[in-house]
Structure formats: C-alpha cells, structure tokens
Amino acid sequence: MYRVEVADKARRRIARLPSKHRRQLLGHITTLRDNPRPPGSVKLEVMEGYRVTSGEYRVLYTVDDAQHLVRVYLVFQRGEGYPG
C-alpha cells in the first residue's frame, strides 16, 4: 500500500470545488493508495509523473516506488489545459 500526499496547491484547489466534485476527486485520489497506476492513468511525457481523469478534472501526481509514496501535485479542470 502506498501513502498519498497532496501538495498545498492541489489541496487548496480541491477545497474550492463544489462538494460533488470534491468527493469524486478525493475518491479517485484515495484509490491511488492501492494502485498508483490504475487503468486509464497516463504517464506524462513533458512533465514528470502520471495523470488520471476524474470527471471534469485532471489529477497530476508522481509515484516513488522505493518509498511507496504517491504525491498529488496539481488538480485542474480539463478545459484549462496543462499549466506551463
């Protein structure tokens, strides 16, 4: 089982979401504990880490297999595009 850490920037973004979206996102993030590379996850080519889609939102995260750690570093709405 992996430990999941959520960066402050991602945590603040999640906190501002409507409760329905917040619950959905937190549910997807929680499942990363058991499988940090679930079906549908995409390894990022330009940025470090992986992406999963949760409804209208994308979650970007890194996986450290040696420390069994998943670190969520960014959450954004699909229409926003990737931050540069």
RODO-2510 file (C-alpha; in nm, 4 decimals, decimal comma):
residues 84
     n   res          X          Y          Z
     1     m     0,0000     0,0000     0,0000
     2     y     0,1230     0,3482    -0,0900
     3     r     0,0995     0,6623     0,1183
     4     v    -0,0710     0,9545    -0,0584
     5     e     0,0392     1,3145    -0,0032
     6     v    -0,1463     1,6074    -0,1547
     7     a     0,0538     1,9259    -0,2166
     8     d    -0,0819     2,2502    -0,0704
     9     k    -0,1637     2,3931    -0,4141
    10     a    -0,3708     2,0865    -0,5049
    11     r    -0,5330     2,0788    -0,1596
    12     r    -0,6442     2,4424    -0,1916
    13     r    -0,7873     2,3764    -0,5369
    14     i    -0,9812     2,0725    -0,4153
    15     a    -1,1170     2,2677    -0,1173
    16     r    -1,2704     2,5305    -0,3514
    17     l    -1,4618     2,2748    -0,5592
    18     p    -1,8328     2,2028    -0,5205
    19     s    -1,8876     1,9163    -0,2765
    20     k    -1,9899     1,6696    -0,5509
    21     h    -1,6657     1,7200    -0,7429
    22     r    -1,4585     1,7288    -0,4232
    23     r    -1,5958     1,3900    -0,3103
    24     q    -1,5377     1,2396    -0,6552
    25     l    -1,1785     1,3670    -0,6731
    26     l    -1,0925     1,2563    -0,3209
    27     g    -1,2338     0,9123    -0,4000
    28     h    -1,0070     0,8800    -0,7048
    29     i    -0,7064     1,0083    -0,5115
    30     t    -0,7714     0,7605    -0,2301
    31     t    -0,7722     0,4669    -0,4728
    32     l    -0,4149     0,5552    -0,5714
    33     r    -0,3062     0,4060    -0,2367
    34     d    -0,3833     0,0574    -0,3619
    35     n    -0,2850     0,1052    -0,7265
    36     p    -0,0819     0,4143    -0,8188
    37     r    -0,1053     0,3267    -1,1889
    38     p    -0,4719     0,2355    -1,2365
    39     p    -0,6270     0,1543    -1,5739
    40     g    -0,6781     0,4820    -1,7555
    41     s    -0,3773     0,6521    -1,5995
    42     v    -0,1361     0,8111    -1,8435
    43     k     0,2400     0,8508    -1,7997
    44     l     0,3226     1,2115    -1,8788
    45     e     0,5844     1,2803    -2,1431
    46     v     0,6578     1,6505    -2,0968
    47     m     0,6069     1,6725    -1,7205
    48     e     0,7062     1,4241    -1,4522
    49     g     0,4542     1,1724    -1,3274
    50     y     0,1117     1,0457    -1,4216
    51     r    -0,2361     1,1763    -1,4938
    52     v    -0,5767     1,0397    -1,4065
    53     t    -0,9062     1,1944    -1,5067
    54     s    -1,1833     1,2315    -1,2532
    55     g    -1,4993     1,3674    -1,4114
    56     e    -1,4207     1,7190    -1,5324
    57     y    -1,0843     1,7299    -1,3551
    58     r    -0,7339     1,6002    -1,4083
    59     v    -0,5059     1,4931    -1,1269
    60     l    -0,1284     1,5018    -1,1793
    61     y     0,0929     1,3034    -0,9460
    62     t     0,4273     1,1325    -0,9053
    63     v     0,4992     0,7817    -0,7802
    64     d     0,8014     0,6905    -0,5683
    65     d     0,8062     0,3100    -0,5601
    66     a     1,1056     0,2940    -0,3260
    67     q     0,9226     0,4911    -0,0556
    68     h     0,5730     0,3706    -0,1505
    69     l     0,4627     0,7313    -0,1913
    70     v     0,2157     0,8964    -0,4288
    71     r     0,2368     1,2759    -0,4332
    72     v    -0,0509     1,4665    -0,5928
    73     y     0,0913     1,7982    -0,7076
    74     l    -0,1760     1,9507    -0,9302
    75     v    -0,5514     1,9376    -0,9895
    76     f    -0,7134     2,1321    -1,2726
    77     q    -1,0250     2,1357    -1,4842
    78     r    -0,9988     1,9620    -1,8217
    79     g    -1,0700     2,2771    -2,0244
    80     e    -0,7866     2,4695    -1,8585
    81     g    -0,5114     2,2814    -2,0398
    82     y    -0,1774     2,1976    -1,8874
    83     p    -0,0169     2,4711    -1,6809
    84     g     0,3069     2,5850    -1,8288
***
